[in-house]
Amino acid sequence: MEAALAAAEVRVEPLDFEVWVTEKADALLRFAYVLTGDANLAEDAVQDALTTACARWGRVSRADDPEAYVKRMVVNAHISWWRRFRRREAPVDDPVRTARAVPDGTADRAEAEAIWALCATLPDKQRAAVVLRFYEELSYAEIAQLLHCAEATARSHVHRALAALKTTLTHQEDTGGADNA
């Protein structure tokens, strides 16, 4: 963590926080949505991260990559949320999302939603590791740093997630696409 703080003080010219947020807010929300699987949780995670970033903007703006720094804050905000509320809340399927027809009937959209539905079944750390590995294209070392675990653990999270997804897909193919899991 101290190395990250030292790297945060490298940039000389500070960025304007409001301008930076205007440019990066949509990308941060997309990242948070893929990470959390829920629009409301994504907004909360981004809001928490930006609140913290604003308070520490002098340090954050001098980082080599302020966007990566704030994305880590988003990941940390989400991890903090599910540590606090995981045992208190029992998530259920969103009736609006499941009832909605596929827009435009495109195969790409249907496939993307099917992939997301599969990813949403993964445990939080496995889902986060898969998102960081394949959506953000981070290395295992970077994933380990973001999830505060060893690199081998990050690899294990990705490996177990992919194995679970493969098992689910195999089961669905064996049952003719019916979701009996």
N, C-alpha and C positions, 0 to 999 in steps of 0.2 A: 504493500500500500504506500510505503514511503517513497518507493521508486516512482509510483504514479504521481504522487504529490510533487516530487522533484521535477518530473517531466512536465507537470502542469505549469511550472513557472518558467518555461523556456521561451514562450512567445513574448515579444517585446511590445507590440502595439495591441492594445485591448480592443476587442470588438464591442459594438453597441449591442446590448442584450436584446432590446426590442427588435432591432433589425435582424439579428441572428434568429430569433424565435419566429419572426415572420417568414424567413427563408426556410427554416427547418421543421416547423411544426407539423406539416403534413407527413413528412418522412418519419418523424418520431411517432406520430399516431399510427401510421401503417406498421412500423416496427413493433410497437406495443400491442397492436391488435393481433399480429401474427404470434407474438409471444404469449399473450393472455387468452386469446380465443373469444374475447368478449369486448364489445365496443365500450361499455361503461367502465370496465376494469382498465382498459387501455387508456381511456381519458384520465382516469384517476391516477394511474401510474405516471403518465406524462405530466400531469399537473403537479404531483408530488416532486418529480424530478426537476421540473422547471422552477418550482418554488425554492428548492434547495440550491439549484444552479444560480438563481437570481441573487440569493443571499451570499453566494461565494463566487460571483461572476468575475471578480478581479483575478482570481486564481484559475477558474475554468477557462476564461477567454485567452489566457496565456499558454494553455496546453497545446501540445503539438497538433492534436485533433480534438477540438472542443465537442464535435458531434459524437465521437466515440466515447468521450468522457461522460456526456449527458446520456447516451444510450446505456452506459453502465449504470448510471443513476436510475434509469427506467427499469432495468433488470433488478437492481437492488430494491426498488420500491415495490415491484411485483413480488419478489421473494419475501419481503417483509409482510406484505398483505397476506400471502397464503400461509405464512407461518402463524400469523395472528388469527386468521379466520378459517383455516382449513377444517378444524374440528368443530367449529360452530355452525358452518353452513353446509347444506347438502345440495349441491347443484342439480338442477333438473334440466331437461331439454327445453330450449327456448321455443315455445309454440309458434311464434311468429316466423322464426328461421325455418323450422321444419315444415310449416304449412305453405311457405312461399314457393311458387313455381320457379323453375329455372328461367331467369330473364333471357329473352331472345331465343331460347331453346338451343343455345350453342353447346357443343360438346366440351369445349374448353372450360367453360364456366362450371358445367356439371362435374367435370373431372377435378377442377380446383376445389369445389365444395366437398366432393367425396374425399379428397386428400385431407382437407382440413378436418372433416368429421373424424377421420381415422386418427389424425394427430391429437385431436381433442380428447381421445380416449387414453392417451398416454399420461403417466404421472408427471407432475409439474417439472421436475428437474430433467426428466428425459425429454419432454416436449421442448423445454428451453434449450437443451443441448442440441436437439435436431434443428430447431429454428436458427440457432447461432451458427451451426455447421453448414447447413444447406441453403438458408435464406440469406444470412449475412456473410457466408463463405469465410468464416473465421477458422483459424487453426485450432487444434486441440489445446495448445498452450494458452491461446487467447480465451477459449471457452472456459478452461480451468480457472483462469484469473477472474473472469466475470462471475462464475458460479462459486468462487471461493472453495475450490477443491483441487486435488492433485490432477495432473494431466491424465494419468491412468484412469482416474474416476470419470473424467470427462469422456474419455474413449469408451468406458464401460457404459455410461449413460446413453451415448449414441448407439453403441452396439446393441444394447438391450432394447432400445426403442425400435431400431430397425428389425430386430428379431420379433418383437411383439407385433409390429405392423405386418410383417411377412406372415406370421401365424394367423392374424385376423383376415388378411386377404386370402390365404389358402382356405381358411374355414368358410369364407363367403363364397369362394368358387366351388367348394365341395357341396354347399347347400344351395347352389343355384342363385347366388346373389342375395338371398334372404339374410337379414341381420338377426341371427338367433343367438349372438354372443352375449 
